[in-house]
Amino acid sequence: MSERDSRGVLTLTLQRPHAFNALSEGLLSELQSELHTLRRDDSLRVVVLAAAGKAYCAGHDLKEMRASPSIEYYRSLFALCTDVMLSIRRLPVPVIAKVQGLATAAGCQLVAQCDLAIASSEARFAVSGIDLGLFCSTPSVPLSRNVPLKPAFEMLVTGQFIDAEQARSLGLINRVAAPAQLDAELESLVGTILAKPRDAVAMGKDLFYRQAELGLVAAYAAASETMACNMMRESALEGVQAFIEKRTPRW
């Protein structure tokens, strides 16, 4: 389910509470379709990825996976999941995970893949496929890009849960709030982002992830080019002029 406000903030809500919002093929396909469409939406400012019910996302739908045990099926399923994760990365706006409950396996992957994450103090996180004999390989990709390697590997080989405060200290999430304050904490972050120029945020998100995959010299070259191009945008010229004139920018 998607809901959009007048500011360009769109909330995508996982709606399989009876199944702990497990990522069935149908749910993954819906997410991919929504994210693909949003990429072309120039009025979009922020995407919030939320969930209904007690759990945020319990990972893949294991009953569905067990019903079709073939290498072709599994390759297709994980390729679809990868497309969803990469679509989050390719959106030109920040994607914020709003985690109200349990996030395990591919659900934890979803949180790690989002650009930002806010969690209830009651939320818990794990990459617990190993408990079923299945190493969480695809979740390990964004997890190891959020969390230091040794804690990430410990999570992957033990399957043990961490709480919201541990997740914040490791870098998996940005903020923790009491359940009743989760919406307010999300709005605080969203409001701060909306106060910034969309084009600068889009350029910054693209560069932020590109440079992380490059060597130091190449990263600086990419960052310098992005900054030079950013400086030529009207929003940056106005922002700098406003600073000089000691006034609020008129974006």
C-alpha positions as CSV (number, residue, x, y, z in Angstrom):
1,M,0.0,0.0,0.0
2,S,1.3,3.5,-0.9
3,E,0.3,6.8,0.6
4,R,1.7,10.2,-0.5
5,D,1.4,13.6,1.1
6,S,1.5,17.1,-0.4
7,R,5.2,17.5,0.3
8,G,6.3,14.6,-1.9
9,V,6.8,12.2,1.0
10,L,5.6,8.7,-0.1
11,T,5.1,5.9,2.4
12,L,5.2,2.3,1.1
13,T,3.7,-0.1,3.7
14,L,4.3,-3.9,3.7
15,Q,0.8,-5.3,4.1
16,R,1.2,-9.0,5.0
17,P,0.8,-8.8,8.8
18,H,-0.6,-12.3,9.1
19,A,2.7,-13.6,7.6
20,F,4.9,-11.2,9.5
21,N,5.3,-9.3,6.2
22,A,7.4,-12.1,4.7
23,L,8.7,-11.2,1.2
24,S,6.6,-13.4,-1.0
25,E,7.1,-13.3,-4.8
26,G,4.0,-11.2,-5.0
27,L,5.1,-8.7,-2.5
28,L,8.6,-8.4,-4.0
29,S,7.0,-7.9,-7.5
30,E,4.7,-5.1,-6.1
31,L,7.7,-3.4,-4.4
32,Q,9.8,-3.6,-7.6
33,S,6.9,-2.1,-9.7
34,E,6.4,0.7,-7.2
35,L,10.1,1.6,-6.9
36,H,10.6,1.4,-10.7
37,T,7.8,3.9,-11.2
38,L,9.0,6.2,-8.5
39,R,12.4,6.6,-10.1
40,R,10.8,8.7,-12.8
41,D,8.9,11.0,-10.4
42,D,10.5,14.4,-10.2
43,S,8.2,15.6,-7.5
44,L,9.2,12.8,-5.1
45,R,11.2,14.0,-2.0
46,V,11.4,11.1,0.4
47,V,10.3,7.5,0.5
48,V,9.4,5.8,3.8
49,L,9.4,2.0,3.9
50,A,7.0,0.9,6.7
51,A,5.1,-2.2,7.7
52,A,1.8,-3.1,9.2
53,G,1.4,-5.3,12.2
54,K,3.8,-6.4,15.0
55,A,6.7,-7.5,12.7
56,Y,8.5,-5.3,10.2
57,C,9.6,-8.1,7.9
58,A,10.5,-11.8,8.7
59,G,12.5,-12.3,5.5
60,H,11.5,-14.5,2.6
61,D,8.3,-16.6,2.6
62,L,9.8,-19.9,3.6
63,K,6.7,-21.9,2.8
64,E,6.6,-20.5,-0.7
65,M,10.3,-21.2,-1.1
66,R,10.0,-24.8,0.1
67,A,7.1,-25.5,-2.3
68,S,9.3,-25.0,-5.4
69,P,12.7,-26.6,-4.7
70,S,14.6,-26.0,-7.9
71,I,17.8,-24.1,-8.7
72,E,16.1,-22.2,-11.5
73,Y,13.3,-21.1,-9.1
74,Y,15.7,-20.0,-6.4
75,R,17.9,-18.1,-8.9
76,S,14.8,-16.3,-10.1
77,L,13.6,-15.5,-6.6
78,F,16.9,-14.1,-5.4
79,A,17.4,-12.1,-8.6
80,L,14.0,-10.5,-8.0
81,C,15.0,-9.7,-4.4
82,T,18.2,-8.2,-5.7
83,D,16.3,-6.0,-8.2
84,V,14.2,-4.6,-5.3
85,M,17.3,-3.8,-3.2
86,L,19.1,-2.1,-6.1
87,S,16.0,-0.1,-7.0
88,I,16.1,1.4,-3.5
89,R,19.7,2.4,-4.1
90,R,18.9,3.9,-7.6
91,L,16.1,6.1,-6.3
92,P,17.3,9.8,-6.4
93,V,15.7,10.5,-3.0
94,P,16.4,9.2,0.5
95,V,14.6,6.0,1.5
96,I,14.0,5.6,5.2
97,A,13.1,2.3,6.9
98,K,10.5,2.8,9.7
99,V,11.0,-0.3,11.8
100,Q,8.3,-0.9,14.4
101,G,9.1,-4.6,15.1
102,L,11.0,-7.7,14.2
103,A,13.3,-7.5,11.1
104,T,15.0,-10.8,10.3
105,A,17.0,-12.3,7.3
106,A,15.8,-10.5,4.2
107,G,13.9,-8.2,6.4
108,C,17.1,-7.1,8.1
109,Q,18.6,-6.8,4.6
110,L,15.8,-4.4,3.7
111,V,16.6,-2.2,6.6
112,A,20.3,-2.3,5.8
113,Q,19.6,-1.4,2.1
114,C,17.6,1.7,3.0
115,D,19.6,4.9,3.1
116,L,18.4,5.7,6.6
117,A,16.5,3.8,9.3
118,I,14.5,4.7,12.4
119,A,13.4,1.9,14.8
120,S,11.2,1.5,17.7
121,S,13.0,0.6,21.0
122,E,11.0,-2.7,20.8
123,A,12.5,-3.7,17.4
124,R,14.9,-6.5,17.1
125,F,17.2,-7.5,14.2
126,A,18.8,-10.8,13.1
127,V,20.2,-12.5,10.0
128,S,19.1,-15.9,11.3
129,G,19.0,-18.1,8.1
130,I,22.0,-20.0,9.5
131,D,19.6,-21.5,12.1
132,L,17.8,-23.2,9.2
133,G,21.1,-24.3,7.5
134,L,20.9,-21.3,5.1
135,F,23.7,-18.7,5.3
136,C,22.1,-15.2,4.8
137,S,24.3,-14.5,1.7
138,T,22.3,-11.8,0.1
139,P,21.5,-10.0,3.4
140,S,25.2,-10.0,4.1
141,V,25.8,-7.6,1.2
142,P,24.1,-4.5,2.7
143,L,24.8,-5.7,6.3
144,S,28.5,-5.7,5.7
145,R,28.3,-2.2,4.2
146,N,26.5,-0.9,7.3
147,V,28.0,-2.8,10.2
148,P,31.8,-3.4,10.9
149,L,32.9,-6.7,9.5
150,K,33.4,-8.7,12.7
151,P,30.0,-7.8,14.3
152,A,28.4,-8.4,10.9
153,F,30.0,-11.9,10.5
154,E,29.1,-12.7,14.1
155,M,25.4,-11.9,13.4
156,L,25.6,-14.1,10.2
157,V,27.2,-17.2,11.7
158,T,25.3,-17.2,15.0
159,G,21.9,-16.0,13.9
160,Q,21.6,-14.1,17.2
161,F,19.3,-11.2,17.7
162,I,20.4,-7.6,18.5
163,D,18.1,-5.0,20.0
164,A,17.5,-1.5,18.6
165,E,20.2,0.2,20.8
166,Q,22.8,-2.4,19.6
167,A,21.7,-1.9,16.0
168,R,22.2,1.9,16.4
169,S,25.6,1.5,18.0
170,L,26.7,-0.8,15.2
171,G,25.4,1.6,12.4
172,L,22.5,-0.6,11.2
173,I,20.0,2.1,12.1
174,N,20.2,5.9,12.7
175,R,17.8,6.6,15.5
176,V,15.8,4.8,18.2
177,A,12.5,6.0,19.6
178,A,9.9,4.8,22.1
179,P,7.0,3.2,20.2
180,A,4.7,6.1,20.8
181,Q,7.4,8.5,19.6
182,L,8.4,6.7,16.4
183,D,6.2,8.8,14.1
184,A,7.5,12.0,15.6
185,E,11.1,10.9,15.3
186,L,10.5,10.0,11.6
187,E,8.9,13.4,11.0
188,S,11.8,15.2,12.5
189,L,14.2,13.4,10.1
190,V,11.9,13.9,7.1
191,G,11.4,17.6,7.9
192,T,15.2,18.2,8.0
193,I,15.6,16.5,4.6
194,L,12.8,18.4,3.0
195,A,14.4,21.7,4.0
196,K,17.3,20.9,1.7
197,P,17.3,21.2,-2.1
198,R,16.2,18.1,-3.9
199,D,18.8,18.3,-6.6
200,A,21.7,18.5,-4.1
201,V,20.4,15.5,-2.2
202,A,20.0,13.5,-5.4
203,M,23.5,14.3,-6.6
204,G,24.8,13.6,-3.1
205,K,23.1,10.2,-2.8
206,D,24.4,9.1,-6.2
207,L,28.0,10.1,-5.4
208,F,27.9,8.8,-1.8
209,Y,27.4,5.2,-3.0
210,R,29.5,5.4,-6.1
211,Q,32.6,6.7,-4.3
212,A,32.4,4.0,-1.7
213,E,33.1,1.4,-4.3
214,L,36.1,3.2,-5.7
215,G,39.8,3.5,-4.7
216,L,40.8,6.7,-2.9
217,V,42.1,8.6,-6.0
218,A,39.1,7.7,-8.1
219,A,36.7,8.5,-5.3
220,Y,38.2,12.0,-4.9
221,A,38.0,12.5,-8.7
222,A,34.3,11.5,-8.7
223,A,33.6,13.7,-5.7
224,S,35.4,16.7,-7.1
225,E,33.5,16.5,-10.3
226,T,30.1,16.1,-8.5
227,M,30.9,19.1,-6.3
228,A,31.9,21.3,-9.2
229,C,28.6,20.4,-11.0
230,N,26.6,20.8,-7.8
231,M,28.1,24.3,-7.3
232,M,26.8,25.4,-10.7
233,R,23.2,24.5,-9.8
234,E,20.9,27.4,-8.9
235,S,20.1,25.9,-5.5
236,A,23.8,25.9,-4.5
237,L,24.4,29.4,-5.9
238,E,21.4,30.7,-4.0
239,G,22.5,28.9,-0.8
240,V,26.0,30.3,-0.8
241,Q,24.6,33.8,-1.6
242,A,22.2,33.5,1.3
243,F,25.0,32.6,3.6
244,I,27.0,35.6,2.5
245,E,24.0,37.8,3.0
246,K,23.1,36.2,6.3
247,R,19.6,35.3,5.3
248,T,17.5,32.1,4.7
249,P,17.9,30.5,1.3
250,R,15.0,31.0,-1.1
251,W,14.7,27.5,-2.7
